[in-house]
Structure formats: C-alpha cells, structure tokens
C-alpha cells in the first residue's frame, strides 16, 4: 500500500519527463516561492507593481529555485529560509534576463512581449537594476554570511559573462573553450550558486558543498548548450521566441563554432558572408541549417551536452538515495529531452 502511494519518481517520468513530475516532492514549496516572488515586486510605485505582476504571471521552468530546494532537502533541511532564498535566486535570474533582452533588443520572452518591448529600454534597465538590488538587499536578512557572498559573487560573475559574450559578438573566431567560459559565467554559475546555497542551509560539509557546486555547474552547462541547440532546431511556437535569435543578435554558439572549425573553406566563407549581412532571411537560415546538419555540428553539440549531463548525474549519485536525489538525478535527463 505504502509503495503504491509513494510510486517511484523514476517510473512516473519514464513516459513523460516533465517538470511537474520531477518537482513532485517540492510542488508546495514552489507555490510558496511564487508568492514570495510577487511580494518582492509589491511597491507603492504603480509602475514597479504593474511590471512585477506581468513578470511573474508566467512562472517559467523555475529550475534554479527547484535546485536550491532539492539540495537543501537532500541534506534534511526542514526550515523556511530555503523558500526565501529560492525566490532571491529566481529574482536574480529574472533581472539578468531583463538586461539580456535590452542588450539583444529581444521582442519576445517565453511566448510574450519582453519587458523591453512593452515598456521600452529606459524603464526596463531601471527595473533590472531594481530587482538585482532588491535581491541582494534581502539577502542581508540571512544569518548565513556565506550565502550573501555567494549571491554577490554570482551576480558579478554573470555580468562578467555577459560582457565577455558582448566582446565576442559576431566574431567567428570564438573558440570552444571561450564559449564554455562564457556560458559557465552567464548560466551555469547561477545553477551552481542555487545548489551551493541549498547546501549551506542543509549544513553541508565542505566536500558536499564542492559536490553541489560541480553538480550545478555541469547541469547548467548542459542546459545552456541544449538551449543554444534549440535556437537552430526548435519549433518557434513551442520555444516561445523566433529561432535563429542567437545568431541574429550576434551570439556565436557551439553548433556554429564546430562548423567554423571543422568545415571546408567554401562553407566557412559562405557563413561569414551571410553573417556580414546582419539581417538573416529565411533562405539564409535554411542554408545555415543545411550546412551545420551536413557536417555533424548538431550531433556534436548534443553529445557535448550529454557529457556535462552525465557528469552531473555521476556527482549527485554519491549522496544517499531519496526522492530528492532521484529528482536531482533526473533533472539532467530533462535538460537533454526538453523542447523549449
């Protein structure tokens, strides 16, 4: 009877690897995180409240809060600070997306108008700054001084990644090592910070903290590589934004890096000429897809994501078995199978 009621998470997700299934053990906590997020943007300033309400209408994947919750619970944490800290982590993530959309001039985010498109760049940059400052200010309420250092450190690291990516914009000489450094800073560092904070709350040993950092980093790298792959292969309606948006905005990602390093002179020259034109037509997109499909760039990119995913699963397997470890083990698999 007990076994039926507590059906194995793995058996639930085998046929449908969805986040709702993966988050089964923390769904109530994530609902509390959503309430906390809305409180963060409550303000006497009507504009802040209005934009905040719009921001958090669409909950997104909430992977970073989920990581913090799961890692803290994996170590037996039973307090409430993980809810609050999960909301802070998500607020920092949302602030970074807001700034990204300004830099990239993105019109869509998660299938809706971006904040930048709806309210304009001046208001949007101020709101992004507001959310960063609000999150870091709230972190001072924690009795764990280490957490404050983690949050300030990761915020700086993410901005470093954004600046480095901007410096390499439209530069087809970008090497794979440099690309990995960019996505480690921009994306994986916040995954890692979420796991690390969960560990701090759960009184993790230094060894356990290190494992959480490595788990989050590898998961984040896998997640971002798949994200970059989807920019070439996804269904636009499912993805919630136009495909080829990375390339249109000048971001050089792994499929193109592989192509430029491993393809013959003619294709390399053709891609270089296409990107010089700045405005990618549908014919340009089709031509680029044909080139990167024919030379194995998409397969290579997926295999690279698999490598990082496998490392993260191996790291988390060192922890005692539990429903929380099972979710953390399956999250890397979800990153590989997602379509948006």
N, C-alpha and C positions, 0 to 999 in steps of 0.2 A: 504493500500500500504506500509506504513511505517513498519507495523508489519510483513508483508511478507518479506521485505528486511532484517529486523533485526530479523530473525527467532530465537526463543528461543534456547539458547545453550543446554538446557536440552533435547529438542526434537531432536536436531541434534545428540547427543551422545547416546540416549537411545538404538538405534540399533547397534551403533558402537562406543564404548567408547575408542576412540583413542586420542593420544596426540595432533594430528593436530586439532581435533575438540575442545579439551579443551583449546588449545593455540590460538584459533581463534582471540581473541581480542589483542594478543601481537605478532602475527607472524612476522610483520615488525620489531618490536623491537628485536626479537630473531635473525633475519637476521643481524641486526647491531651488536649484541653481537658476532655472528660468525666472523664478520670482525675484531672486536676488539681482539678476541682471536688470530687470525692469526697475528695481529700486535705485540702481546706480544712476539711471538717467532721469529720475524724478527731479524736477527742478522748478523753482519759481519762474525761470526763464521759459516762456512758452515754446520758443524755437528748439531749445535743447530737449524738452519733453516730447515735442512733436517728432523730431528726428529720431530720438531714442526709441519711441514707440514703433516707428517704421523699421528701425534697425532690427529689433528683436521680435518682430511679428513672425519672421521666418527663422526657425530655430537652427537650421543647418545641421551639420553632422555632429557637432559638439564632441569631437574626438578628444580634444585637449582636456576639457573638464572630465570626460569619462576616464581618461588615463589617470588623472590625479585621484579620482575617487577609487578606481580599481586598485591602484598601487597602495593607497593608504589602507584600504580594506584587506588587501592581501597580507598585510602585516598585523591585522587585527584591530585597526583603529576604529573606535566607536564614538568619537566626539562629533562636533558640528563644524569645526573650523574648515574641514575639507570642502564643505558646501560653499562657504565664503571664498576660499582660495580658488576653487574651481571657477567661480564667477569672475574673479580677478584675472585668471589666465585667459578666459574667453574674451574679456574686455580688451586685454592687450592684443589678442589675435584680431578682433574686430577693428580696433584702431589701426592696426597695420594694414588691413585690407582697404580701409578708407583712404589711407595715404597712397597705397598702391594704385587705387583707381584714379587718383588725381594725376599721379606721375604718368600712368598709361593712357589717360583720357578715356577710360572704360565707361561705356554707356550702360552695361548690364552687369548685374551681380546676382547670382542664384536665381536667375529667371525673372528678375525685376529690374527696374531702373536703379542704377547705382546712386548713392548719396550725392556723388559728384555731378551726375547727370540731372538729378532732380532739384538740388539746391545750389549748384554752382561751386566752383573751386574755392572761393574765399571762405564761405561758411563751412565747407567740408574740411578744409585744412584745420580750421579752428576747432571743429568738433573732434577730429582725430587727436589733436593735441590735448583737448579737454579729457577725452577718455583715457589717454596714457597717464596724464597727471592724476586723474581721479583714482585709477587703479593703483598706482604707486603710492598715493597718499593713503588709501585704505589699507595697504599692506602694513603700514606702521602700527595698525591695531593688533598685529600678531605678536605673541610673546616669543616667537621663534625668530631671532635676529637673522639667522641663516636664510630664512625664506625671503626677507627683504633684499638681501644681497643677490639671491637667485633671480628675483624679479627685475631688479635694476640692471643686473648683468645681462640678462637675456634681452631686455628691451634695447640696450646698446648694441648687442650682437646682431639683432635683427636689422637695425638701421645700417650697421656696417655692411651686411649682406646686400641690402637694397642699394647702397651707394656703389658697391663693387659691381653689382649687376648693371647699374646705370652706366658705369665707366666702360663696360664691355658691350654696351648696346650696339647691335648691328655689326659687331666685329666677328667675322667668320674665322678668325684665328684663335678663338677661345678654345682652350684645351679642356679635356675631360676633368682633369684634376682641379682646374679653376672653377669649372661648372659645379663640381661636387662641393667645393668650398663655399660657393655662393648659396646653394640650396641647404647646406648644413646650417649656415648662419640664418638665412631667411625663414626656413621652415622647420628643419629638424631640431634646432636649438630650443624652440618653444615646446615641442613634443617632449624633449629631454627634461626641460625645466618642470613641466607638469608632473612627470614621473618622479623627479627628484623631490619636489615639494611633498608629493604623496608619501615618499619615503621618510622625509623629515617628520611629518605628522605621525607616522607609524613607528617612530623611534628606530629607524633602520640603522644597522651597523654601517661602518664605512664601506665594507665590502658590498653590502646590499645597495647602498646609495650609488656606488660605482656601477653596479649591475643595472640599476634603474636608468642611470644616465646613458649607458651604452644601449640598452633596450630602446629607449625613446629616440635616440639619435638614429639608430638603424631603421626603426619603424618610420620615422619622419623622412629619411632619405628615400625609402621605398615609396612612401605616399607621394612625395613630390615628383619622383621620376614617372610614376604612373599618371600623375596629373599632367605632366608635360607630354606624355604619350597620347593621352586623351585629346589634347589640343589638335592632334593630327587625325585621330581615328573616331572620335565620339560622334554621336547623334546630337546635333545642336539643340534640339528641343529638350532632350534629356539632360544635357550638360548645363543648360540654362544661360549659355552665352555663345557667341559665334566661335566656331572652330577656326584655327589659324590666328587666334587673337594674340598669342605669344609672339609669333613671327611678325604679325602686322605691327606690333608695338616695339619690335626690335630685340625681343628676348631670344637669345640663341640657346637652344636646349639640346639634350643628348641625341635625339634622332638626327638632327642636323650636324652636330659635332662629329658623330660617327661617319655620316655621309661625306663630309668635307675631308676627313682624314683617310677614308678608305675607298672612295670612288675615283674613277678616272678623271682626267683633265677636262673632258668635254662637259660632263655633268656638273663638276665643280664650278666651271666657268659660267654655265647656264644659271645655276642657283645664284652665283654672285651678281650676275646681271639682273636677275629677277628682283633681288633684294634692293638693288640700287634704285629701282623704280618706286619704292616705298608703298604704293597702293597695289595690294595683291588682288588681281582679278580672279574669278572662279577658274579660268583657264590656267593661270599661274599656280593656283592651289592644286589643281588636278595634276599638273606637270610635276610639282614637287613631291606629291604623294606617290606618283608612279616611280620617281627616282629613288625615294627612300624605301619603298617596298621592294624594289628590284635588287637593291644592294644589301638587304638584310638589316637595315638600321632599326626597324621596328622590333624585330626579333631580338636584336642585341640589347635594345633599351629595356624590353620586358625582362630579359634574363638578368640584367643588372639590378632591376627592382627585386627580382626573385632572390638574388644573392643577399641583399640587405634584409629582406623579409625573413629569410631562413636564419640569418644571424640573430635577429630579434627573438625568434621563436626558441632558438637554442639557449639564449641567455635567460629567458623567463622560465624555461623548464627546470632551472636549478632551484626554484622556490617550491615549497611544499604544495601538494595538489589541493586545489579548492575551486569553487565555482568562479572565483575572481581570477585565478591563474588561468583557468580554461578560457575565459573571455579575452585575457591578455595574449593568450596563445593563438586565438583565432582572429584577433584584430589584424595581424599582418596578412593573413589569408584574405580578409575582406579588402584590404588595400589593393591586392592583386586582381580581385574579381569585380571591383566596382566599375560602374559605367558613367559616373559623374563625380 
